[in-house]
Amino acid sequence: MTTAVLPREDYLNTDYSLRSWLLTTDHKRICILYLVTITLFFAIGGAFAAMIRLSLATPTGSLVSDETYNKLFTMHGIIMVFFFLVPSIPATLGNFFIPIMIGAKDVAFPKLNLASWYIFTIGGCFTLWALITGGVDTGWTFYTPFSTLSSNTNVSLAALGIFIAGFASILTGLNFMVTIHRMRAPGMTWFRMPLFLWSMYATSLIMVLGTPVLAITLLLVAAERLLHLGIFDPARGGDPVLFQHLFWFYSHPAVYIMIVPSMGVVSEIIAAFSRKRVFGYEFVAFSSLAIAVFGFLVWGHHLFVAGLSVYSAMVFSLLSYVVAIPSAVKVFNWTATLYKGSISFATPMLYAFGFIWMFTIGGLTGLFLASLGLDIHLTDTYFVVAHFHYIMVGGAIMGYMGGLHYWWPKMTGRMYPEGWAKIGALTIFLGFNLTFFPQFILGYMGMPRRYHVYPPEFQTLNVLSSAGASILGIGYLIPLVYLLWSLKYGPIAGDNPWNAKGLEWQTTSPPPKHNFEETPVVTEEAYNYGGLEESHVG
Amino acid sequence: MADIASTEAVHPAGLQHHFDSLEQQSDASTLGMWVFLVTEVLFFGGLFTAYLVYRSTYPDAFAVASKHTLIALGALNTAILITSSLTMALAVFASQEGNGKAVIRFLVMTWILGASFLVVKGIEYTTDFHDHLVPGAHFFIEGTNIGHAQLFFSLYFIMTGLHAIHMIVGLGILIVMMYMAGKGKFTKEYHIPMEVAGLYWHFVDIVWIFLFPLLYLIDRHK
């Protein structure tokens, strides 16, 4: 063996054949498979969003027909929620880093992990098929009885695609839970785990408990359409509101599937770039679990105008407020971590700051919607659209982008160009706020969501929003270009470019096939930066 | 995967490369199955919720409709499934003893019982069909609201149908287990697949234990 010129063997260069990728059971390669797949879905969902905003630039809706517009926002929602946001961080960064961060060779069930990707892709193909052969117009929420009795579009096919992809989500969550329970390296106690792992554990819990209920609900919708069963048909005594209960039992917690992983990423980034242990580690860890648990008790706040009893509405409202507590614990603890930290403004940190800003706005406006009186005024307006985009795009995607930049050198062995990355992060931040902040005002003024046309006095704010969307679009293209560029031309990153703590930075970049040359032994708590003030042993 | 072959000499048979010990692998597999069963509980849970909501909304129609279920066949199937749980438990026990022949013997008995369940269920469905109990244009029940009675039978067919699909999957798993037992894979040290398959089989049984009273027995005396 010669030494100098031979590149070290890592998970990327062990085998270049297509077969070695499509039949891989390596969690790192499966991450890459997911990364490519969900980026494609993000592009498709983004294209639909672009057409929606383009159409809304004029009040008369002259770009597309009403029917097409209905399909555009439906397909945007379905693709973005089920095929981008839900798998985004868990299936990519989670897949790559959960085993490495606990010092394991792989996830507990590597074959199941690969199967998850295939199931996800097959589900995606069914949904794409539904889109290509005519689309769906029910909104991503599939509300009955419209979806079961009235809609003449490909509801069953799209529902089938989501049903199938749901099993990928269930199996991923199952895999992560077992991995975190059973695969931790010697010395890696629960309270030595980085907070990203706590957040991924909480996310997995939601995936495992929530997704099956969505699966059975969509199965009932499809069965009702195909077999004319009448479970949700009021004419035969069925209850359409039952559908809403079942749907939101999953779909509200699903929001936390999207946001909690980002919170984990932000904890990692804040610690690494302020060179401090996350303030109140245990509180931040348990707040993830608290969000997961409370998240299952608040679905009723989507039904305040659908016919809930007054008392259950009050309980749901109160419980929705309760979710604000663990969320605020996180925000305050991140801020406290920054205090007297040695802060550097690298790109991941910019995304983390962006996350805190936008999650705070998204979270606080969520309280507006949790309050019974105000919600009547704001239900089904653009206020709701702006609120959940602040959480799902401003929050979840900022965390995803931050994590992608933070761990990119580890995943690929190469650095991205810092200057361009900062420009990209700022463009996304500005574009996002310009797109969605006007929508709060529009919604408060009474512009309903999902409408193709609107009164002319709303045009200024709509044009602002559409202009923001085009900036946001450019903002997403910039990282796409330079990240791909960096794969070939980026400078070699080294094993620990951020000088960060955590097992993932102790192995080589990119990691070898089995992650570590020897199983690591953990002797210190997470984020042991500086060492002096954190000398107490847990 | 070439590196696995070289390490197989020192590793116990059946140990996968990313685990340190068979004990860890066994723990992971059983925990994985338990978590999967939790998802199954939630999957059926959605249906049970829908059933209970409608049962309490339309108690009279549901009572009338449920009298049209075939209680003798349902009871027979309950007996068959409980017996199959016994033979499955014996098969798992035999695998822990490393007794491959006994494993196969008990698996075959379990398989036959499981298949009998499906045959009986098939007879039941056929009779239901002839009795106009399948929701749709030909649905007919005397003495109550037809729509509400159809709700009962919609749920009846979905719930028992999903259960039957789980039974079919279970029969497939049993065949894989018979194949593995025939190859002599199960030893006193390594019998994880049998334990996991046993968990699944018992779970499918338990679902039926809930389905039977809910669909056949409640308010039958009225």
Interface residues (C-beta under 8 A of the other chain):
Chain A: A104 K105 D106 V107 A108 F109 P110 I170 L174 N175 M177 V178 H181 R182 M183 V208 L209 G210 T211 P212 V213 A215 I216 T217 L219 L220 A223 L227 H228 L229 G230 I231 A235 R236 G237 G238 D239 L242 L246 F249 H514 T519
Chain B: Q16 H17 H18 D20 Q24 D27 A28 L31 G32 V35 F36 V38 T39 E40 L42 F43 F44 G45 G46 L47 T49 A50 V53 Y54 T57 Y58 A61 P135 G136 N145 G147 H148 Q150 L151 S154 L155 I158
